[in-house]
Amino acid sequence: MSKEIKPWTTLKSELVFNHPWYKLRRDHVQLPTGQELDDYFVSVRANVALVFPITDDQHVIMVRQYKHGIGEILIEVPGGVIDEGETSPLDAAKRELLEETGYVSDEMEQLIDVSDNPTKDTNRIYFFLARNARLVAAQHLDETENIEVLRVPVAQVEGMILNGEIRVSGSIALCLLALRKLGY
């Protein structure tokens, strides 16, 4: 017999920090037991699109860049925030792939959408597989971005995850899903 799980009730909610790059909400909630919490903080974050682009010669296009939050240079799949007003995760994925790498794909398939930290964050991450990715342009980076584009043989991707070269959770999840979908 499964236990009945009920959602919390939001009694009051206020945005306590509102900046273009970060929003923090304070909720006053009531648990199904009747207990109330008046200081449950939630990060209101934009949704994200990530892309596993694979070329016709079986290379995965990855990016290497500095991530200030952790203070390290990391390898990951291309992707980024779905801009405010952008309604299609697929269009955002195509835009991010082109901007960060100069690659495009006419064969993009959404694999799944996930929650990275559903306890404290509001956003979803949309995972896309992009087959037959091809280089069509130079990168078009934001002024704060400095991204190296990598062409990784698809057969090496799982090993890069297992030996710690790829350490970003969303990239790991998407890579493993895409590799399975592709039969690797």
Secondary structure, DSSP 8 states (H G I E B T S, - for coil): --------EEEEEEEEEEETTEEEEEEEEE-TTS-EEEEEEEEE---EEEEEEEETTSEEEEEEEEETTTTEEEEE-SEEE--TT---HHHHHHHHHHHHHSEE-SEEEEEEEE-S-TTTB---EEEEEEEEEEE-S-----TT---EEEEEEHHHHHHHHHTTSB--HHHHHHHHHHHHHHT-
